[in-house]
Amino acid sequence: MPATLQCIVLDCPEPAQLAYFYQAIMGGEVDRPDPRWRVDEDWSTLHVNGLVLGFQRALDYRPPRWPDPSYPQQFHLDFEVDNLAETHHQVLAYGGRLLDPDLGGRGWRVYADPAGHPFCLLGDY
């Protein structure tokens, strides 16, 4: 029997802050009432296009240090965007950091969210 993905959960020090960061990139609704999860200071959600991202507080959270394998990323999210320059500015305005500006012209840039999780923006420059 195939499984149904309910939620992708990211550990972090500040769940609501990270939910609003990803809402700025993806849209959606932060902490929408949902009987599957409680929402409190230790848990926040983002519902967007049928997908749910969960953000859970980890007391001893240690962020990845991309690309240092001693502090691995464990996973990352890729986002295709229509306007890379505009999204780049939004990411920085909401507390993200640019990790790799793609000076070689691969077609994607690597960023870190406010909790340090790496993610990529793909699109035209």
C-alpha positions as CSV (number, residue, x, y, z in Angstrom):
1,M,0.0,0.0,0.0
2,P,1.5,3.4,-0.9
3,A,2.0,5.9,1.8
4,T,0.7,9.5,1.7
5,L,3.0,12.2,2.7
6,Q,1.4,14.3,5.4
7,C,4.0,16.9,6.2
8,I,7.7,17.8,5.8
9,V,9.1,18.8,9.1
10,L,12.2,21.0,9.7
11,D,13.8,21.2,13.1
12,C,14.6,24.8,14.2
13,P,15.0,27.1,17.2
14,E,12.0,29.4,16.3
15,P,9.1,27.6,14.6
16,A,6.9,30.6,13.8
17,Q,9.7,32.7,12.5
18,L,10.7,29.9,10.0
19,A,7.1,29.4,9.0
20,Y,6.8,33.1,8.1
21,F,10.1,33.0,6.3
22,Y,8.9,30.2,4.0
23,Q,5.5,31.9,3.6
24,A,7.4,34.9,2.1
25,I,8.9,32.7,-0.5
26,M,6.0,30.3,-1.2
27,G,2.8,32.0,-0.1
28,G,0.3,29.9,1.8
29,E,-1.2,30.2,5.3
30,V,0.8,30.0,8.5
31,D,-0.7,28.0,11.4
32,R,-4.0,27.2,9.6
33,P,-6.3,25.2,11.9
34,D,-5.7,21.5,11.1
35,P,-6.8,18.6,13.3
36,R,-3.6,16.7,12.6
37,W,-1.4,19.1,14.5
38,R,-1.5,21.4,17.4
39,V,0.1,24.8,17.0
40,D,2.0,26.4,19.8
41,E,5.4,27.9,20.6
42,D,7.1,24.6,19.8
43,W,5.2,23.8,16.5
44,S,4.2,25.9,13.5
45,T,2.9,25.0,10.1
46,L,2.7,26.4,6.6
47,H,-0.1,25.1,4.3
48,V,0.6,25.9,0.6
49,N,-0.9,24.3,-2.5
50,G,-1.8,21.0,-0.7
51,L,1.6,20.7,0.9
52,V,2.2,21.2,4.6
53,L,5.6,22.2,6.0
54,G,6.0,21.7,9.7
55,F,8.5,23.6,11.9
56,Q,9.3,22.0,15.3
57,R,11.5,23.5,18.0
58,A,14.6,21.6,18.7
59,L,16.2,22.7,22.0
60,D,19.7,21.8,21.0
61,Y,19.4,22.7,17.4
62,R,22.7,22.9,15.5
63,P,22.3,24.3,12.0
64,P,24.0,22.8,9.0
65,R,27.2,24.6,7.8
66,W,27.0,24.1,4.1
67,P,29.1,22.8,2.5
68,D,31.0,21.6,5.5
69,P,30.4,17.8,5.8
70,S,31.1,18.0,9.6
71,Y,27.7,19.7,9.9
72,P,25.7,18.1,7.0
73,Q,22.6,19.7,5.5
74,Q,20.7,16.3,5.8
75,F,18.3,17.5,3.1
76,H,17.4,20.7,1.3
77,L,14.5,22.3,-0.6
78,D,14.7,23.5,-4.2
79,F,12.4,26.3,-5.4
80,E,11.9,27.3,-9.0
81,V,11.0,31.0,-9.2
82,D,9.9,33.3,-12.0
83,N,12.0,36.2,-11.0
84,L,15.3,35.2,-9.3
85,A,16.4,38.8,-8.6
86,E,13.1,39.7,-6.8
87,T,13.0,36.5,-4.8
88,H,16.7,36.9,-3.9
89,H,15.8,40.3,-2.3
90,Q,12.8,38.8,-0.5
91,V,14.9,36.0,1.0
92,L,17.5,38.4,2.3
93,A,14.8,40.8,3.7
94,Y,13.2,37.9,5.7
95,G,16.5,36.8,7.2
96,G,17.9,34.4,4.7
97,R,21.6,34.3,3.7
98,L,23.2,33.8,0.4
99,L,25.7,30.9,0.6
100,D,26.7,30.4,-3.1
101,P,25.9,33.1,-5.6
102,D,26.4,30.8,-8.6
103,L,29.3,32.7,-10.1
104,G,29.9,29.7,-12.5
105,G,26.4,30.1,-14.1
106,R,24.9,26.7,-13.1
107,G,21.4,28.2,-12.9
108,W,20.8,28.0,-9.2
109,R,21.9,29.8,-6.0
110,V,22.3,28.3,-2.6
111,Y,20.8,30.1,0.5
112,A,20.3,29.4,4.2
113,D,17.0,30.1,5.9
114,P,17.1,31.9,9.3
115,A,17.7,28.5,11.1
116,G,20.6,27.6,8.7
117,H,18.9,25.0,6.5
118,P,20.3,25.2,3.0
119,F,17.9,25.7,0.1
120,C,18.2,26.5,-3.6
121,L,16.5,29.1,-5.9
122,L,16.4,28.0,-9.5
123,G,15.5,30.4,-12.3
124,D,16.7,32.9,-14.8
125,Y,19.0,35.7,-13.8
